[in-house]
C-alpha cells in the first residue's frame, strides 16, 4: 500500500490531463521524424508493437479493490485481470465513468495523473491496477451521486467492462469534484 499512497501524493501534486485516447485512434503511435531527413546516426530500434498481444476487452474482467483512505482522499485500485488463455499486455490509463442505473454518466470524465506509461504483461490469471482517487465528499462538500456502476475501458479499446459500484457517493460537481486516474501497474493494488 505504500506504493499506492505515494502514487496518490504524486497524483495530487502533479498537473493532470483530461482522459482521452492513448493512441492516434487506430492503435498506432504518432510519427516522430520525417523519412526525408537523412541521418548519419545508427538507426534506432523501434519499440516493439504490442498490438498483437494487447489485452482486449473480451480477454479481461474488472473489479474495484477495497478503499484505501488517506488525508481527506478516497482511493481505490481499479483492477483488470486476464481471463484468457494467452499472455496479453496493457499500457496506459483505463477509461472510467460512473453511471446511474439507466447508464447515464454521472459527472465529468476522470482526469489523468501525469506519468509515463509502461507496458504491463499479464499472464493468464494475472492482474494490473490503476489508482482511482477523489476528495472525500464529506470533507470537500462537492455535489455527489451514488453510481450504480463504474464503467472501465481497457487502454486502446472501445468497449467497457461494468463493475457494480458499492463504495458509496462520488463527487460529480462543485468544489473539489475531480476524480483522478493513474497509469496501470502490475498486481492488484492491494
Number of C-alpha atoms within 10 A of each C-alpha: 9 8 10 18 15 11 18 23 13 15 20 15 11 12 11 16 13 13 18 14 17 19 13 11 11 9 16 12 11 8 8 6 7 7 8 6 6 7 8 5 6 6 7 6 6 6 6 6 11 15 14 8 14 23 27 20 20 12 17 20 18 24 19 23 17 13 15 16 14 13 8 13 17 19 24 23 25 25 25 31 21 25 18 18 10 13 17 22 19 29 22 22 26 32 25 23 21 27 21 15 10 7 13 12 17 20 19 16 19 24 21 23 24 17 15 9 15 13 15 20 21 24 16 16 14 19 24 24 28 25 26 23 24 22 24 21 21 13 10 16 15 19 17 18 18 18 22 21 20 25 21 25 21 25 23 25 17 13 14 18 20 19 17 15 18 12 16 10 15 24 26 22 16 12 13 17 22 19 22 24 30 27 24 27 22 18 17 18 22 15
